[in-house]
Amino acid sequence: MKFLKLFSAILLGLVILVLVGVFWGKSWINSNLESVINTDPDRKYNFNFETVEVNLLSQGILIHEVKITPIGKQEGVYVAGEVLLVTLNQVNMLKLIFNQTLEIQNLSFDQPEFEIFIPEEPSKEDQPGDALQGLFGDILSRGEINNFELKEANALFMVGEDQLGSLTNLTILATDLATDSLKLNYPIPFEFQRIHIGIDSIEYVLGNGQHFKVQGIDFDTDLQQLKMYSLSLLYPNGLREASREKEFQVDLVEFRLDSLILSGIEARSNLYSDLDIRAEKLDVMGLFLEDFRNQKLPRPPDEVKPLFQGLLRQVHVPLKLDTLQLTDCTIIYGESVPGKNEFWQFQLDGLNGNLVHITTIPEFQAVYGQLDGDFIGQIKNQGKLSIDLKIPYEKDEFLMEVELTSFPLTTINEILNPIMNGEIVSGNLARLNIQMHADSIRSRNEFRFDYDELKIELYQKGTDKKNRLTSTLANIAMNSSNLPNGKKYLTATYTTSRNRYRGPFNLIWESTKEGIMQIVPGGVAREILNSSGN
């Protein structure tokens, strides 16, 4: 009986001791957790809160309504915000209480609302993403944290009092973190086993006034894949209105894109800070890109333009991509017409194909030797177009073969009418084939232009009125047909001098136009295309 009483007393004492310990532990954590979290003198942010729920038995802590505020005068980009709920699971309570250090298995932030502040005159280093990376690095460096999860985060991009953009429903899962080992390739700047990032949408206004939007991002290091959906980069009032605000002629570009998938991403890649892109494949699907130049404006001061290889040298980012694949893409180039309230457009659509062995890294350029491209498509939804392109890495030149078949020549009226001195009444293009070997000085060309039933109408100079006499004489002088089985079948071999102040596409157009002028006799092609040399 005495033993039972003694045992009961000891047990009761232990229970009371445990209860007192639990009460004291909870009280200590409530009173000291904020100071432990904010103990690092080199921290960039303070985390302040009022309400803490502690469960010593399950080793869990819930912190409600956490305010994140930067410390001191901020330079560059920085973050402020609030978090609805911070959850700490599997916390080493003994280390927390007796050593005042944080050892946490799982840390999660639920429904944060961030404001990302950007300087009014940002440097190249002041990128919005760097602010979040700095914040996450600051958070995770405060203890030994194995896994981190961000749930349903939203952010606003601010310059002073002005909102430039937003980010919605950002989620991040980072596992097996090594917070003593920096790695700046991703938003979580530490070594990890896996990072999975999802974003519902991003909107941002660029310095030139264009609006950038993405309606979905998914990135997973386990899959080595980045997916982006419904991308767009648009001027709010369109290209033509934006061009009126420029001092000189300049190519303005905007685009819409169904999806972009980068797969087979190499471990050395950096997709976040200092870009270094190395991957097996980039799939670009449903691209609609428009390039417009306002010819009513004065040209900028002339400068020598590179060809394709030179353009690649201007990409100051390490890039190694085995394959770039285009699927169902449309590319449009247009110009306004001086003296007229009109513009013309050249449209490639249904564009499908690949560029392979794309790299800006010298050692890989030496291995690959050249960049190869192979595409098929249509011109304004007509004909069958194929393009074969070879760009050597060791010199600024290119080899290109372009073939267009089964194309109604009257479609040229729809494309070039504002700059044509006439119109094509009828005509069928059986085959256009140009083979170019171009360098910085010239292009050596072999050209075929197989057509039949060609008939044209020329206009009176400076008007849209038909000149019947000139048209009749022109149709008599030219061959209405140029086919391989005809008596006067013509092909052309010639050299086109390059205007070094224009890019490679101008050389392709000038070479094609010169070939047409050589094959269609009587100066008819030159007369009808006399305004289209810009």
C-alpha positions as CSV (number, residue, x, y, z in Angstrom):
1,M,0.0,0.0,0.0
2,K,2.8,2.4,0.9
3,F,4.5,1.5,-2.4
4,L,1.3,2.4,-4.3
5,K,1.0,5.7,-2.5
6,L,4.7,6.5,-3.2
7,F,4.3,5.5,-6.9
8,S,1.2,7.7,-7.2
9,A,2.9,10.6,-5.6
10,I,5.9,10.3,-7.9
11,L,3.6,9.9,-11.0
12,L,1.5,12.9,-9.9
13,G,4.7,14.9,-9.4
14,L,5.9,14.0,-12.8
15,V,2.6,15.0,-14.4
16,I,2.7,18.3,-12.5
17,L,6.3,18.7,-13.6
18,V,5.5,18.0,-17.2
19,L,2.5,20.3,-17.1
20,V,4.6,23.0,-15.5
21,G,7.3,22.4,-18.1
22,V,4.8,22.5,-20.9
23,F,3.3,25.7,-19.6
24,W,6.7,27.2,-19.0
25,G,7.9,26.1,-22.5
26,K,4.9,27.6,-24.2
27,S,5.3,30.8,-22.3
28,W,9.0,31.0,-23.1
29,I,8.4,30.4,-26.8
30,N,5.6,33.0,-26.9
31,S,7.8,35.5,-25.2
32,N,11.1,34.8,-27.0
33,L,10.4,33.3,-30.5
34,E,10.3,36.7,-32.2
35,S,13.7,37.7,-30.7
36,V,15.2,34.3,-31.7
37,I,14.0,34.7,-35.2
38,N,15.4,38.2,-35.4
39,T,18.6,37.6,-33.6
40,D,21.0,37.7,-36.6
41,P,22.7,41.1,-36.6
42,D,23.3,40.8,-40.4
43,R,19.7,40.2,-41.3
44,K,17.9,42.4,-43.8
45,Y,14.4,41.9,-42.6
46,N,12.4,41.9,-39.3
47,F,9.6,39.4,-38.7
48,N,7.0,40.7,-36.3
49,F,3.9,39.0,-34.9
50,E,1.5,38.9,-32.0
51,T,-0.1,35.4,-31.9
52,V,1.7,32.1,-31.6
53,E,0.3,28.7,-31.0
54,V,2.7,26.1,-29.6
55,N,2.2,22.3,-29.5
56,L,5.2,20.8,-27.7
57,L,4.0,17.3,-28.0
58,S,3.7,17.4,-31.8
59,Q,6.7,19.8,-32.1
60,G,4.7,22.3,-34.0
61,I,4.4,26.1,-34.0
62,L,1.8,28.3,-35.7
63,I,2.5,32.0,-36.1
64,H,-0.4,34.2,-37.3
65,E,-0.3,37.4,-39.3
66,V,3.5,37.9,-39.6
67,K,4.7,41.3,-40.8
68,I,7.9,41.5,-42.9
69,T,9.7,44.8,-42.9
70,P,13.1,45.7,-44.3
71,I,15.7,47.0,-41.9
72,G,17.4,50.4,-42.3
73,K,17.8,52.4,-45.6
74,Q,17.1,50.2,-48.6
75,E,19.2,50.3,-51.7
76,G,18.2,48.4,-54.8
77,V,15.2,46.1,-54.9
78,Y,13.6,45.0,-51.6
79,V,10.4,43.4,-50.3
80,A,7.8,44.2,-47.6
81,G,4.7,42.3,-46.8
82,E,2.5,40.1,-44.6
83,V,2.0,36.4,-44.2
84,L,-1.3,35.0,-43.0
85,L,0.1,31.9,-41.4
86,V,3.6,30.6,-40.8
87,T,3.9,26.9,-39.9
88,L,6.9,25.3,-38.2
89,N,6.7,21.5,-38.1
90,Q,9.0,19.1,-36.3
91,V,10.9,21.8,-34.4
92,N,13.7,20.8,-32.1
93,M,12.1,22.4,-29.0
94,L,15.1,21.8,-26.8
95,K,17.5,23.6,-29.1
96,L,15.0,26.4,-29.5
97,I,14.5,26.9,-25.7
98,F,18.0,26.1,-24.4
99,N,20.3,27.1,-27.3
100,Q,18.0,29.7,-28.9
101,T,18.6,28.2,-32.3
102,L,16.1,27.1,-35.0
103,E,16.2,23.5,-36.2
104,I,13.0,22.9,-38.3
105,Q,12.1,20.0,-40.6
106,N,9.3,21.8,-42.5
107,L,8.7,25.5,-42.8
108,S,5.7,26.9,-44.7
109,F,4.3,30.4,-45.5
110,D,0.6,30.4,-46.3
111,Q,-1.0,33.2,-48.3
112,P,1.8,35.9,-48.2
113,E,1.1,39.3,-49.7
114,F,4.3,40.9,-50.9
115,E,5.2,44.3,-52.3
116,I,8.4,44.3,-54.3
117,F,9.9,47.8,-54.5
118,I,12.1,48.7,-57.5
119,P,14.3,51.9,-57.7
120,E,13.1,54.6,-60.0
121,E,16.4,54.4,-61.8
122,P,17.2,50.7,-61.5
123,S,20.6,49.2,-62.4
124,K,21.0,46.0,-64.4
125,E,21.3,44.2,-61.0
126,D,18.0,45.6,-59.7
127,Q,15.7,42.8,-60.9
128,P,12.3,42.1,-59.2
129,G,13.2,38.4,-58.8
130,D,16.3,39.2,-56.9
131,A,14.2,40.8,-54.2
132,L,12.3,37.6,-53.5
133,Q,15.5,35.6,-53.7
134,G,17.1,37.9,-51.1
135,L,14.1,37.6,-48.9
136,F,13.9,33.8,-49.1
137,G,17.7,33.6,-48.5
138,D,17.3,35.8,-45.4
139,I,14.5,33.6,-44.1
140,L,16.2,30.3,-44.6
141,S,19.6,31.4,-43.3
142,R,18.2,31.9,-39.8
143,G,18.4,28.2,-38.8
144,E,18.7,24.6,-40.0
145,I,15.6,24.3,-42.2
146,N,15.2,21.1,-44.2
147,N,12.1,21.8,-46.3
148,F,10.4,25.1,-47.3
149,E,7.0,25.6,-48.9
150,L,5.4,28.9,-50.1
151,K,1.7,28.6,-50.7
152,E,-0.7,31.0,-52.6
153,A,1.7,34.0,-52.6
154,N,0.8,37.2,-54.3
155,A,3.0,40.2,-55.1
156,L,2.8,43.7,-56.4
157,F,5.8,45.3,-58.3
158,M,6.1,48.9,-57.2
159,V,8.2,51.9,-58.3
160,G,7.6,54.6,-55.6
161,E,3.8,54.8,-55.4
162,D,3.2,53.4,-58.9
163,Q,2.3,49.8,-59.5
164,L,4.1,48.3,-62.5
165,G,2.8,44.8,-62.3
166,S,1.7,41.8,-60.2
167,L,2.3,38.2,-59.6
168,T,-0.5,35.8,-58.5
169,N,-0.5,32.4,-56.7
170,L,3.2,31.8,-56.5
171,T,3.9,28.4,-55.0
172,I,7.4,27.0,-54.1
173,L,8.4,23.7,-52.7
174,A,12.1,23.2,-51.8
175,T,13.3,20.0,-50.3
176,D,16.4,18.8,-48.5
177,L,17.9,22.3,-48.3
178,A,21.5,22.9,-47.3
179,T,21.3,26.4,-46.0
180,D,25.1,26.6,-45.5
181,S,25.7,26.2,-49.2
182,L,24.8,29.0,-51.6
183,K,23.4,28.4,-55.1
184,L,22.0,31.4,-56.9
185,N,20.4,29.6,-59.9
186,Y,16.9,29.6,-58.5
187,P,14.6,31.7,-56.1
188,I,15.8,29.6,-53.2
189,P,19.5,30.5,-53.1
190,F,20.8,27.2,-51.5
191,E,21.6,23.7,-52.5
192,F,18.5,21.5,-52.6
193,Q,17.3,18.1,-53.7
194,R,14.2,19.4,-55.6
195,I,12.5,22.7,-56.3
196,H,9.0,22.9,-57.8
197,I,7.7,26.4,-58.7
198,G,4.2,27.3,-59.9
199,I,2.8,30.7,-60.9
200,D,-0.8,31.5,-62.1
201,S,0.1,34.8,-63.7
202,I,2.6,37.6,-64.0
203,E,1.9,41.1,-65.5
204,Y,4.6,43.8,-65.8
205,V,4.9,47.1,-67.6
206,L,8.4,47.5,-69.2
207,G,10.3,50.7,-69.5
208,N,9.3,51.1,-73.1
209,G,5.6,50.9,-72.3
210,Q,5.1,47.4,-73.4
211,H,2.9,45.1,-71.3
212,F,4.3,41.6,-70.5
213,K,2.0,38.9,-69.4
214,V,2.2,35.2,-68.6
215,Q,-0.8,33.1,-67.7
216,G,0.9,30.1,-66.1
217,I,4.4,28.9,-65.2
218,D,5.5,25.5,-64.0
219,F,9.1,24.6,-63.2
220,D,10.3,21.3,-61.7
221,T,14.0,20.3,-61.2
222,D,13.0,16.7,-61.0
223,L,11.6,16.8,-64.5
224,Q,14.3,19.2,-65.7
225,Q,11.5,21.2,-67.4
226,L,10.1,24.8,-67.5
227,K,6.7,25.4,-68.9
228,M,5.2,28.8,-69.6
229,Y,1.7,29.4,-71.0
230,S,-0.1,32.3,-72.8
231,L,2.8,34.7,-73.0
232,S,2.4,38.1,-74.6
233,L,4.4,41.3,-75.0
234,L,2.2,44.1,-76.4
235,Y,2.1,47.8,-76.8
236,P,-1.2,49.0,-75.2
237,N,-2.2,51.0,-78.3
238,G,-0.6,48.8,-80.9
239,L,2.6,48.9,-82.9
240,R,1.6,51.6,-85.4
241,E,0.6,54.0,-82.6
242,A,3.8,53.3,-80.7
243,S,5.9,53.9,-83.7
244,R,4.6,57.5,-84.0
245,E,6.3,58.3,-80.7
246,K,9.8,57.4,-81.9
247,E,12.3,59.9,-83.2
248,F,13.8,57.6,-85.9
249,Q,12.8,54.5,-87.8
250,V,13.1,51.4,-85.5
251,D,11.8,47.9,-85.6
252,L,9.1,47.6,-83.0
253,V,8.1,44.0,-82.1
254,E,5.2,42.5,-80.1
255,F,4.1,38.9,-79.8
256,R,1.6,36.4,-78.4
257,L,2.6,32.8,-77.6
258,D,0.5,29.8,-76.7
259,S,3.2,28.0,-74.8
260,L,6.9,27.6,-74.3
261,I,8.5,24.5,-72.9
262,L,12.2,24.2,-72.1
263,S,13.1,20.6,-71.4
264,G,16.3,18.6,-70.6
265,I,17.6,21.6,-68.5
266,E,21.2,20.9,-67.5
267,A,22.3,21.2,-63.9
268,R,24.7,24.0,-64.8
269,S,21.9,26.3,-66.1
270,N,21.0,29.4,-64.3
271,L,17.5,30.6,-65.1
272,Y,17.2,33.1,-62.4
273,S,20.0,35.6,-61.8
274,D,23.0,35.6,-64.2
275,L,21.4,33.7,-67.1
276,D,23.1,30.6,-68.4
277,I,20.7,28.5,-70.5
278,R,21.7,24.9,-71.4
279,A,19.0,22.5,-72.4
280,E,18.1,19.8,-74.8
281,K,15.0,21.4,-76.4
282,L,12.9,24.6,-76.5
283,D,9.4,24.1,-77.9
284,V,7.7,27.3,-79.1
285,M,4.0,26.7,-79.9
286,G,1.5,29.1,-81.4
287,L,3.8,32.1,-81.7
288,F,2.3,35.2,-83.4
289,L,5.0,37.8,-83.8
290,E,4.7,41.1,-85.6
291,D,7.5,43.5,-86.5
292,F,6.7,47.0,-87.8
293,R,8.8,49.9,-89.0
294,N,7.5,53.4,-89.6
295,Q,9.1,54.5,-92.9
296,K,7.7,58.0,-92.5
297,L,10.3,58.8,-89.8
298,P,13.9,59.6,-90.7
299,R,16.4,56.7,-90.6
300,P,18.7,56.6,-87.6
301,P,22.4,57.2,-88.2
302,D,23.8,54.3,-90.4
303,E,25.7,51.6,-88.6
304,V,27.0,48.3,-90.1
305,K,24.6,45.5,-89.5
306,P,25.7,41.9,-88.9
307,L,24.4,38.8,-90.6
308,F,22.9,35.9,-88.6
309,Q,26.2,34.8,-87.0
310,G,26.9,38.4,-86.0
311,L,23.4,38.6,-84.5
312,L,24.1,35.5,-82.4
313,R,27.4,37.1,-81.1
314,Q,25.3,40.0,-79.8
315,V,23.6,37.5,-77.4
316,H,25.6,38.1,-74.2
317,V,24.2,35.1,-72.4
318,P,25.8,31.6,-72.3
319,L,23.4,29.6,-74.4
320,K,23.5,25.9,-75.5
321,L,20.3,24.5,-77.0
322,D,20.2,21.3,-78.9
323,T,16.9,22.0,-80.7
324,L,14.6,24.9,-81.0
325,Q,11.3,23.7,-82.4
326,L,8.6,26.0,-83.8
327,T,5.0,24.7,-84.1
328,D,2.2,26.6,-85.9
329,C,3.8,30.0,-85.8
330,T,3.1,33.2,-87.6
331,I,5.6,36.0,-88.3
332,I,4.6,39.3,-89.8
333,Y,6.8,42.1,-91.1
334,G,5.2,45.4,-92.0
335,E,6.1,49.0,-93.0
336,S,4.2,52.2,-93.3
337,V,4.3,53.9,-96.7
338,P,5.7,57.5,-96.9
339,G,3.2,59.9,-98.4
340,K,0.3,57.5,-97.9
341,N,-1.9,56.6,-95.0
342,E,-1.2,52.9,-95.7
343,F,1.1,50.1,-94.7
344,W,2.1,46.8,-96.2
345,Q,2.7,43.4,-94.5
346,F,4.5,40.2,-95.4
347,Q,3.2,37.2,-93.5
348,L,4.7,33.8,-92.9
349,D,2.1,31.4,-91.3
350,G,1.7,27.8,-90.5
351,L,5.5,27.9,-89.7
352,N,6.9,24.6,-88.4
353,G,10.4,23.4,-88.1
354,N,13.7,23.3,-86.1
355,L,16.9,25.1,-85.4
356,V,19.6,22.7,-84.1
357,H,22.9,23.2,-82.4
358,I,22.3,26.8,-81.2
359,T,25.1,28.0,-78.9
360,T,26.9,31.2,-78.0
361,I,29.6,29.2,-76.1
362,P,32.9,29.0,-78.1
363,E,33.9,25.5,-77.2
364,F,30.5,24.1,-78.3
365,Q,30.6,26.2,-81.5
366,A,33.8,24.5,-82.3
367,V,32.2,21.1,-81.8
368,Y,29.0,21.8,-83.7
369,G,30.6,23.7,-86.6
370,Q,27.3,25.3,-87.7
371,L,23.7,26.1,-86.8
372,D,21.2,24.3,-89.0
373,G,17.6,25.3,-89.7
374,D,14.8,23.5,-91.5
375,F,11.3,25.0,-91.8
376,I,8.0,24.7,-93.7
377,G,5.1,27.0,-93.9
378,Q,3.0,29.3,-96.1
379,I,2.9,32.9,-97.3
380,K,-0.4,34.5,-96.3
381,N,-2.0,31.0,-96.1
382,Q,-1.0,30.3,-99.7
383,G,1.5,28.0,-101.3
384,K,4.0,25.6,-99.8
385,L,7.2,27.2,-98.4
386,S,10.4,25.4,-97.3
387,I,13.5,27.0,-95.9
388,D,16.9,25.3,-95.3
389,L,19.5,27.4,-93.5
390,K,23.1,26.8,-92.5
391,I,25.1,29.3,-90.4
392,P,28.8,28.5,-89.8
393,Y,30.1,29.6,-86.5
394,E,33.6,30.5,-87.6
395,K,32.6,33.3,-90.0
396,D,29.8,35.7,-90.7
397,E,28.1,34.1,-93.7
398,F,25.2,31.8,-94.4
399,L,23.9,29.3,-96.9
400,M,20.1,29.3,-97.5
401,E,17.7,27.6,-99.9
402,V,14.2,28.9,-100.1
403,E,11.5,27.2,-102.2
404,L,7.9,28.3,-102.7
405,T,5.5,26.2,-104.8
406,S,1.8,26.2,-105.8
407,F,1.5,29.9,-105.1
408,P,-1.1,32.2,-106.8
409,L,0.9,35.3,-107.9
410,T,-2.2,37.6,-107.4
411,T,-1.5,37.1,-103.6
412,I,1.4,39.5,-104.1
413,N,-1.1,42.3,-104.6
414,E,-2.5,41.7,-101.1
415,I,1.0,41.9,-99.6
416,L,2.7,44.7,-101.6
417,N,-0.1,46.7,-103.1
418,P,0.7,50.0,-101.3
419,I,4.2,50.0,-102.7
420,M,3.5,48.5,-106.2
421,N,3.3,50.6,-109.4
422,G,0.6,48.2,-110.7
423,E,-1.0,44.9,-110.0
424,I,-0.8,41.3,-111.0
425,V,-4.1,40.3,-112.8
426,S,-3.4,36.6,-113.1
427,G,-0.5,34.2,-112.7
428,N,0.4,30.8,-111.1
429,L,3.8,30.2,-109.5
430,A,4.8,26.6,-110.0
431,R,8.1,27.0,-108.3
432,L,10.4,29.7,-106.9
433,N,13.7,28.4,-105.7
434,I,16.7,30.5,-104.6
435,Q,20.0,29.2,-103.3
436,M,22.1,31.8,-101.6
437,H,25.7,31.8,-100.4
438,A,26.0,35.1,-98.5
439,D,28.8,36.8,-96.7
440,S,29.3,40.3,-95.4
441,I,29.9,41.8,-98.9
442,R,27.6,39.9,-101.3
443,S,25.3,37.0,-102.0
444,R,26.0,34.6,-104.8
445,N,22.6,33.3,-106.0
446,E,21.1,30.6,-108.2
447,F,17.4,31.4,-109.0
448,R,14.4,29.7,-110.6
449,F,11.1,31.4,-111.1
450,D,8.7,29.0,-112.9
451,Y,5.3,30.5,-113.6
452,D,2.5,30.6,-116.2
453,E,-0.6,32.7,-117.2
454,L,1.1,35.9,-116.0
455,K,-0.7,39.1,-116.8
456,I,-0.2,42.5,-115.2
457,E,-1.6,46.0,-115.1
458,L,0.7,49.0,-114.7
459,Y,-0.5,52.4,-113.2
460,Q,0.2,55.9,-114.3
461,K,3.1,57.4,-112.4
462,G,2.1,58.5,-108.9
463,T,-1.5,57.4,-109.2
464,D,-3.7,54.3,-108.9
465,K,-5.1,54.8,-112.4
466,K,-4.4,52.0,-114.9
467,N,-2.2,52.9,-117.8
468,R,-3.8,50.6,-120.5
469,L,-1.3,51.4,-123.2
470,T,1.7,50.7,-121.1
471,S,0.1,47.6,-119.6
472,T,-0.6,46.2,-123.1
473,L,3.0,46.8,-124.3
474,A,4.3,45.3,-121.1
475,N,2.3,42.1,-121.4
476,I,3.5,41.8,-125.1
477,A,7.1,42.3,-124.1
478,M,7.2,39.8,-121.3
479,N,6.8,36.1,-121.3
480,S,3.5,35.0,-119.8
481,S,5.0,31.7,-119.0
482,N,8.4,30.5,-117.8
483,L,8.3,26.7,-117.3
484,P,11.1,24.1,-117.7
485,N,9.5,22.6,-120.8
486,G,9.1,26.0,-122.5
487,K,11.3,27.2,-125.4
488,K,12.4,30.4,-123.7
489,Y,12.8,28.9,-120.2
490,L,15.1,31.1,-118.0
491,T,17.0,30.6,-114.8
492,A,19.4,33.1,-113.3
493,T,22.9,33.0,-111.7
494,Y,24.0,36.3,-110.3
495,T,25.6,38.2,-107.4
496,T,23.8,40.7,-105.2
497,S,25.8,43.3,-103.5
498,R,25.0,43.7,-99.8
499,N,24.0,47.0,-98.2
500,R,26.0,46.6,-95.1
501,Y,23.7,49.0,-93.3
502,R,20.8,46.6,-93.5
503,G,20.4,43.2,-92.0
504,P,20.2,39.7,-93.5
505,F,16.5,39.7,-94.3
506,N,17.0,42.8,-96.5
507,L,19.7,40.9,-98.4
508,I,17.4,37.9,-98.9
509,W,14.6,40.2,-100.2
510,E,17.0,42.1,-102.5
511,S,18.4,38.9,-103.9
512,T,14.9,37.4,-104.5
513,K,13.7,40.6,-106.2
514,E,16.8,40.8,-108.4
515,G,16.2,37.2,-109.5
516,I,12.6,38.0,-110.5
517,M,13.7,41.0,-112.5
518,Q,16.2,38.9,-114.4
519,I,13.7,36.2,-115.3
520,V,10.6,38.3,-116.1
521,P,11.8,40.2,-119.3
522,G,11.0,43.6,-120.6
523,G,11.6,45.4,-117.3
524,V,8.1,44.6,-116.2
525,A,9.1,43.3,-112.7
526,R,11.4,46.3,-112.2
527,E,8.6,48.6,-113.1
528,I,5.9,47.0,-111.0
529,L,8.2,46.6,-108.0
530,N,10.0,50.0,-108.3
531,S,8.8,51.3,-105.0
532,S,9.6,48.2,-102.9
533,G,13.3,48.5,-102.4
534,N,13.3,50.0,-98.9
